[in-house]
């Protein structure tokens, strides 16, 4: 989802009181951005293609599916000896709760212009939200930790590990009925540069 950044929790910051609110706010905005992309109907990022595919095959809500997949991914951390932080747990809980609320509120537009606006707005908001929760440095999300853990264990580059994971996830989600489209490609091309651009605004820095 983003360029490689230091996702490890840090003990001391210049503004410690800001970190938790920024984390929660970033995750809530991330969930809203997911709902916007879903309602556009023009394609989702690989993990959300999987989530939507599983939602189509089960009676569970989209939020419940994201929580379950997040928990399963966290179990994969055990053999990788990854350490979760507050942000790791919040990632699972906050996104799962907020995305269902956002989906209940957001309508599904018929006009193509409105759908494109939802898609583009959702991707930009996703970049802002990712920068906010990553910049808080309170622990990586489950999927980020899986990526960095596998990279450390295998010696493969983070880029290669991420590509392999997301191709596999995308293929599974598509086979389950998840939405793959122009939005999937646009997300893949835009999310790294967007997050990198917004990250300096949100990164909580250590004391020198």
Secondary structure, 3 states (H helix, E strand, C coil): CCCCCCCCCCCCCCCHHHHHHHHHHHHHHHHHHHHHHHHHCCCCCHHHHHHHHHHHHCCCCHHHHHHHHHHHHHHHHHHHCCCCCHHHHHHHHHHHHHHHHHHHHCCCCCCHHHHHHHHHHHHHHHHHHHHHHHHCCCCCCHHHHHHHHHHHHHCCCHHHHHHHHHHHHHHHHHHCCCCCCHHHHHHHHHHHHHHHHHHHHHCCCCCC
